[in-house]
Each structure stands twice: as structure tokens, then as C-alpha cells.
Amino acid sequence: MRKIVLLYMLLLCSGLALAQVRCDVSYSACIDGIYGAWSQTYTDFYYGRFSEVYQIGEYRHPSEYSWKLTLHDFVRPDEKQIKEHYRKKEAWEYSGTLEYYVSDAYPTSLSQLKAFGYLAVAPWNHVVSKGQTPCVKRIQKVSVTILPYKDFPHCYNVFYHDVDNNEFNQGFAVHFITNPLNW
């Protein structure tokens, strides 16, 4: 009986634990308020919950993210709210912060969006011992729109303002094809 209880407790704890999840994603860059084409679908690794998403590499610790999105006013909706938003095609809107890295080669988020279509600079790609300059973390306030969904949030539209003005005119959209997170 003790073995069964111990096994049950281990399964319960492992089910509640957060871990990196392999999922299929696609990105689209938004520059000057205009979206580009969606990238090809590829496999990437994420960590977190729907209110806090970390984009991490394979076999990386969550502290080694290339970008992290935190929604400050996220509240888990109930099934009735999800159905109503989906039926009315009404998006969810949140405010939050986006943490990302810049480097000498890509000194702004805009330069990364133009080159890759998403925020691609990661600290593990810059080895200081080999003479490379370290990455610098940037934190920006963002406006996030999550498109209506039936089962889990699929598409996050992340907008932030350019250095020159206060308009939310650049950002990116990430489309989760498979579910990377949990509530």
C-alpha cells in the first residue's frame, strides 16, 4: 500500500511541475505596424505558463531564455468566457513586459526582427572567453493581444513602441501549433 501511495504522489508532483516543452511554432514580425509573412513551422522549446512564456533552447535552464514575456493582468478565463470570446471573435488584451537580449551585431530588437523575424539573440551564443562581447538584457513594456481560441491560446501578438516614439508599432506574433504551456 505504501508503494502505491508513494507512486501516486510522485506522479501527482511530476504532473504539476513545469518543464521545458517541445512544440511547433511559427513567427511573424510586425515592423512599422505591418506584419510580414509567417515563418515556416519549426520545433522550438518553451517553458512557463500562459501568463509567463520563456523561449529557451533545447536542454537549457529557464534562466537561459532568449526572450521572456510576462502578462501582468492575466486571469485564467473560465470555459464560458472562452466560448463567448471565440463566438464573437473577440481577442484578449493584456499589458506586460518583454525581456530580450541584444548584441553588437544586433543592437536593437528591430534589427533582430528584420534579420530573423523574431527575437533570436541568446546569451549562450556569445562566449566571452572567446573574445565575444556579452549580450545585454533589455526590458520593454508591451501590449499583448491573444486571438480567440477553443482549447488553449494559440497566437500571441506582442507589440512595443519604437525607440523614437510611443506608438506600439513593432513587435511579433508567435503561433503555437502544439500546446507548449499549461494554466
C-alpha positions as CSV (number, residue, x, y, z in Angstrom):
1,M,0.0,0.0,0.0
2,R,2.9,2.4,0.8
3,K,4.4,1.8,-2.6
4,I,1.1,2.7,-4.3
5,V,0.7,5.9,-2.3
6,L,4.3,6.9,-3.0
7,L,3.9,6.2,-6.7
8,Y,0.7,8.2,-6.8
9,M,2.4,11.2,-5.0
10,L,5.4,11.1,-7.4
11,L,3.0,11.1,-10.4
12,L,1.0,14.0,-9.0
13,C,4.1,16.1,-8.3
14,S,5.6,15.4,-11.7
15,G,2.3,16.4,-13.4
16,L,2.3,19.7,-11.6
17,A,5.9,20.5,-12.3
18,L,6.9,22.9,-15.0
19,A,9.4,21.7,-17.6
20,Q,10.6,22.7,-21.0
21,V,8.2,21.6,-23.7
22,R,9.0,20.9,-27.3
23,C,6.4,22.4,-29.6
24,D,5.8,23.5,-33.1
25,V,5.7,27.3,-33.7
26,S,5.6,29.9,-36.4
27,Y,6.6,33.6,-36.1
28,S,5.6,36.8,-38.0
29,A,7.4,40.1,-37.5
30,C,5.5,43.4,-37.2
31,I,7.6,46.4,-38.4
32,D,6.0,49.9,-38.6
33,G,2.6,48.3,-37.9
34,I,2.8,45.9,-40.9
35,Y,3.1,42.2,-40.5
36,G,5.4,40.1,-42.6
37,A,4.9,36.6,-43.8
38,W,4.7,33.8,-41.3
39,S,7.9,31.8,-40.9
40,Q,8.0,28.1,-41.7
41,T,6.8,25.9,-38.9
42,Y,9.7,24.6,-36.8
43,T,10.2,22.9,-33.5
44,D,11.3,25.1,-30.5
45,F,11.4,24.8,-26.8
46,Y,9.4,26.8,-24.3
47,Y,8.9,27.0,-20.6
48,G,6.3,28.6,-18.3
49,R,2.5,29.2,-18.2
50,F,0.2,31.1,-20.5
51,S,0.8,34.2,-18.3
52,E,4.6,33.9,-18.5
53,V,6.3,32.4,-21.5
54,Y,10.0,31.7,-21.8
55,Q,11.6,30.9,-25.2
56,I,14.6,28.6,-24.3
57,G,16.9,26.3,-26.3
58,E,16.9,22.6,-26.1
59,Y,18.2,21.3,-22.7
60,R,18.6,24.8,-21.3
61,H,17.6,26.0,-17.9
62,P,14.7,28.5,-17.9
63,S,17.1,31.3,-16.7
64,E,18.9,31.0,-20.1
65,Y,16.0,32.3,-22.2
66,S,16.3,34.3,-25.4
67,W,13.1,36.1,-24.6
68,K,10.5,36.1,-21.8
69,L,7.0,37.5,-22.0
70,T,5.2,38.3,-18.7
71,L,1.5,39.3,-18.7
72,H,0.7,41.4,-15.7
73,D,-3.1,41.4,-15.8
74,F,-3.7,37.8,-17.0
75,V,-6.5,36.0,-15.3
76,R,-7.4,32.4,-16.3
77,P,-10.7,32.6,-18.1
78,D,-13.4,30.1,-17.5
79,E,-15.0,27.9,-20.2
80,K,-17.9,30.3,-20.6
81,Q,-15.7,33.3,-21.3
82,I,-13.5,31.3,-23.7
83,K,-16.6,30.2,-25.7
84,E,-18.0,33.8,-25.7
85,H,-14.8,35.3,-27.0
86,Y,-14.4,32.6,-29.6
87,R,-18.0,33.0,-30.8
88,K,-17.7,36.9,-31.0
89,K,-14.1,36.7,-32.4
90,E,-13.1,39.0,-29.6
91,A,-9.4,39.0,-28.8
92,W,-7.9,39.1,-25.2
93,E,-5.8,42.2,-24.4
94,Y,-3.2,42.4,-21.8
95,S,-0.3,44.6,-20.7
96,G,3.1,43.1,-19.7
97,T,6.8,43.2,-20.1
98,L,9.1,41.6,-22.6
99,E,12.7,40.7,-21.7
100,Y,15.1,40.0,-24.5
101,Y,18.8,40.3,-25.4
102,V,20.8,42.5,-27.8
103,S,24.3,42.2,-29.0
104,D,26.9,44.2,-31.0
105,A,25.7,42.5,-34.3
106,Y,22.0,43.1,-33.4
107,P,21.9,46.2,-31.2
108,T,18.1,46.6,-31.2
109,S,15.0,44.4,-31.3
110,L,14.1,45.9,-34.7
111,S,17.4,44.7,-36.2
112,Q,16.6,41.2,-34.9
113,L,13.1,41.3,-36.3
114,K,14.4,42.4,-39.7
115,A,17.1,39.7,-39.8
116,F,15.2,36.7,-38.3
117,G,11.5,37.6,-37.9
118,Y,11.7,37.1,-34.2
119,L,14.0,37.8,-31.2
120,A,16.9,35.4,-31.8
121,V,19.8,36.8,-29.8
122,A,20.6,34.4,-26.8
123,P,23.3,34.6,-24.2
124,W,24.6,31.1,-24.8
125,N,25.6,32.1,-28.4
126,H,28.1,34.7,-27.1
127,V,31.2,33.3,-25.4
128,V,33.1,36.0,-23.6
129,S,36.2,33.7,-23.2
130,K,36.5,33.7,-27.0
131,G,36.6,37.5,-27.2
132,Q,32.9,38.0,-27.9
133,T,31.1,40.8,-26.1
134,P,28.3,39.6,-23.8
135,C,24.7,40.1,-24.6
136,V,22.8,42.9,-22.8
137,K,19.3,42.3,-21.5
138,R,16.6,44.8,-22.4
139,I,13.2,45.1,-20.8
140,Q,10.2,46.8,-22.5
141,K,6.6,47.4,-21.7
142,V,4.4,45.6,-24.2
143,S,0.8,45.3,-25.3
144,V,-0.3,41.7,-25.9
145,T,-3.3,40.5,-27.9
146,I,-4.2,36.9,-27.8
147,L,-6.5,35.8,-30.5
148,P,-9.7,33.8,-29.6
149,Y,-9.2,30.1,-29.0
150,K,-11.2,27.0,-28.2
151,D,-8.7,24.9,-26.2
152,F,-5.6,27.0,-25.4
153,P,-4.1,30.3,-26.5
154,H,-2.5,29.7,-30.0
155,C,-1.5,33.2,-31.2
156,Y,0.2,35.9,-29.1
157,N,0.6,39.3,-30.8
158,V,3.3,41.2,-28.9
159,F,3.5,45.0,-29.6
160,Y,6.0,47.5,-28.2
161,H,7.0,51.0,-29.0
162,D,9.9,52.0,-31.1
163,V,12.8,54.0,-29.6
164,D,11.8,57.1,-31.4
165,N,8.1,57.3,-30.4
166,N,5.5,56.0,-28.1
167,E,3.3,54.1,-30.6
168,F,3.1,50.3,-30.3
169,N,4.2,49.9,-33.9
170,Q,6.6,47.0,-33.8
171,G,6.6,43.5,-32.4
172,F,6.0,40.0,-33.4
173,A,3.3,37.3,-33.4
174,V,4.1,33.8,-32.2
175,H,1.7,31.0,-33.2
176,F,1.8,27.9,-31.1
177,I,0.6,25.0,-33.2
178,T,1.0,22.4,-30.4
179,N,0.3,23.3,-26.8
180,P,3.6,24.3,-25.1
181,L,2.3,25.5,-21.8
182,N,-0.3,25.0,-19.1
183,W,-2.6,27.2,-17.0
